Amino acid sequence: MLEIKNLTVRVGDRRILDGLDLTVKDGEVAAIMGPNGTGKSTLSYVIAGRPDYVVESGDILLDGESLLDLDPDVRAARGVFLAFQYPIEIPGVATMTFLKAALNAQRKQRGEEELSTPEFMKRVRSAADRLEIRQDMLRRALNVGFSGGEKKRMDILQMALLEPRFAILDETDSGLDIDALRVVAAGVNALRSPERSFLVITHYQRVLEYITPDTVHVMAGGKIARTGGPELAVELEKSGYRDYVAGAAA
């Protein structure tokens, strides 16, 4: 599925990732935890193809093919999805218009036929019902006036429609109350399959009580410092990151 080899990345004159190695297998849910400033979000942006991050060395392979020379839209069509920590508002762009454009753009990139309006509406309504997204939200501008929890549900709705091969959740639990967290986690769990992998980036063990990971990685100093099973998240919740803070990026 995803393999990252010796990845070194800088932003401006700062080196954020420093020789990072990571493998996420088919069907695996991998969690990355770690102190602030260690490069967790940077990793998600680089995988997705954000242009202002400079890769100095290393490679990112999805199904054995390098992503580094591909534009973000091509990476998305290949199956990469990023759920943001802070989903943006887009005034003037209707939610349904955005969702249909995004879905059909990816289908076109893959050489598939665009969805008809009735088929698109059927898919959206089904996914929205599962995520407890009201129909009136779908008629509004994208994320405009939405609560934090509603924005996160909208991100998961996009993921459900796009059906990515590799989904990154960058602190999706941030700012969610317990009810919203359960709904979002249920949406993620419904998409788990042997053909789809997840990278869950979080500070807290809380979300991993609802999205049970197969593997937990601790990131410090721009690289993976330790790897274990779900019990590692429980240990970190008790002990904190004091053993890793010295290695965290500035």
N, C-alpha and C positions, 0 to 999 in steps of 0.2 A: 504494500500500500504506500505509505510515506516513509522515506528514508532521508535523514539529514546527515550530511557528512562534513565534519570539521568546519562548521559555518562560522565565519567571522564577519561581523557587520558593524559599520560605524554610521553615526548621524552627525554631520558636521565634522568636528575634530574629536568627537567622543567615540570610543569603541564600546559598543553595548554588548554584542555577542562575541565570545572569544573561544573559537574552536569547539562549538557545540555539536554533539552527536546525539541523534534521537531516531528511533525506529518505532513506528506505529503499525501494527499488523492489520490485515483484513479483519473487519468485525470487531476490532478492539476499541475500548474506551480508555484513553490514557488521560490522566490528570496531571497538570503541572502546578505545583505550589511553590511558594518561596517569598522572601521578603520584598518590600517595595524597592524598585530601582534595579532589579537584577536582570531585566530584559524579557520578561514574560510577554508583555504586549508587543514589544519589538519583534519577537519571534512570530507572533500571529500576523503582523503587518507584512513581514518579509515573505512569509509563505503566500499571502494573498497578492503580493506584488506592488505594495505601496512604493512609489517611485523615489521618494526622498531618502530612502535607506540604501546605503552603498554596501554591496557585498564585496568584501576584500578577498575572501577565499571560501572554498567549500562548495557544496551543491545541495539542492533540494530535489529529490526524485519522487514523483508520483507514478506508481505502477511502472517503475523502472525508467521513466522519461524525465529529463530535467525540466524544471519549471522556470529557471532563472532568466531565460531569454524570451519568455512569453509575457505578453501584456496581461493586466488584471482580468480583462473580459475573456481572454482566451483561457486563462487559468480557471475562471469560473465555469466556462463551458466544459472544461476537462473534469470538473467535479469538485472544485475547491469552493467552500462557503465560509464566510466569516461573519459571526454574530457579534456586533460591537458592544463594548461596555456602555457607551453612551450613544444610542441610535440618534441620528440627526433628524430634525424636522425639515420638510421641504414644502414651504408654502406655495400654493398655486398648482401643485401636482396632486391630482386625485389618487387616493390609495389604490383603487382598482385599476386605474390607468397605468400606474407604476408597476403593479404586480404583473399585469398582462404583458407589458413591454419587456420586463425583465425575463419572464418565462419564455416568451417567443423569441427574444434575442438569443437566448442560450440554445433553443431548439434550432434556430437558423444556423448558428455557429457549428452545430453538430450535423447539419444537413437534414434535419427533420422538418416535417410540415408544421406550420403554426397551428395552434389550437383555435378551433372555432369559438365564438363568443359563448354559445350554450355550454360547450364542454368546459371552457375556462370557468364560467360561473359555477358550474356543478362542483368542480374541484375546490374552488375557493370557499364556497359555502360549507362543504363537508369538513375541510380543514379548520375553518373558523369556528365551527360548532365544537369541535374537539378541544379547541384552545379557549373556549368561552369568550370569543371575540364577537361583540355585538355587531349586527348588520349596519347600524348607523355609523360605527367607526369606519367601516369600509367605504362609506360615502364621503368621508371627510378627506382633507388634504393629509398627505402622509405624515403621521406622527404629530401633527400640529394640535396642540392642546391635550395631548395624551399624557397620562401619568407615566411614571417610570415603568411600572409593571405592564401597562398597556403597550408601551414601546417595545419591551422585551418580548411580549407575546406576538407582536407584529413581526419581529425578527424571526421567531420560530415558525410563524406562518409562512414567511418567505422560504425558509429552509424546507418546510414540508412540501411546498409546491415545486421547488427546484430539485429536490431529491438528490443532493450532492453525494459524491463518493467519499469526500473527506470534509467534515464540518469542524470548524474551530469556534468554541464558545469562549469569548474573552471576557471573563468576569461577568457573565450573564446574570449571576445571582446578586450583583451589586445593586443595592437599593430596593430589593424586593421584600415585601412582607411574606409571611409564611404561606398564605393562601396563593399568592401569585407564584411563589417559588414552586409549589406543588403542581400548579397547572403547567408552568413552563417545563418542569422536569418530566411530567407525564407526556408532553408533546415530544420531548427529546427521546424518551424511552420508547415511544411508539415507532420511532424511526430506526431504532437499533436493528441491525441485520448483519449477516455474514459479509455482505457486499459494501457495507458502509462503516467508516471509522470516525471516531470523534477525538478531538483534543480539547479537554476542559481545563481552562486556565482560571484559577481561583486562589484567594488567600485563605479561605475557610473550609473546614471539613463539612460544614452544614449542607452545602449543595450536594456533596457526595453521599449524604444519607438518602438522597432521592435519585441521584444518577450514580449508581454504583460503578466505580471504575474497575477495570481489570488490572491496571498498573498505575502507580503513583510515582511521579518524578519530583524531586526537589531541585529547584534551579537556584544557583547562587554564583555570583561573579561571572555571569554571562555564559554559563554552561550547566550541564546536568551534574549535580554534586552527589546525588543518591537516588536509587531506584528501589521500589518495593511494591508490595501489594496494598490493598485497601487499608490494612492495619497501620500503614505508615502515615496516612492522613489522620488517623485517630491519635497516633503518637505526637504528631506535630500540633494538633489542637491542644494537647496537654502541655507540651514543653515549649511551644513557640519556635521562633527561628533564631534564637540566640546563638546557636552553633554555626549558623550560616551567614549572619549579618556581616561578619568581617570580610566575607568574600563577595558581598553584593556590590554591584556597580553603583557608581555615584549618581 
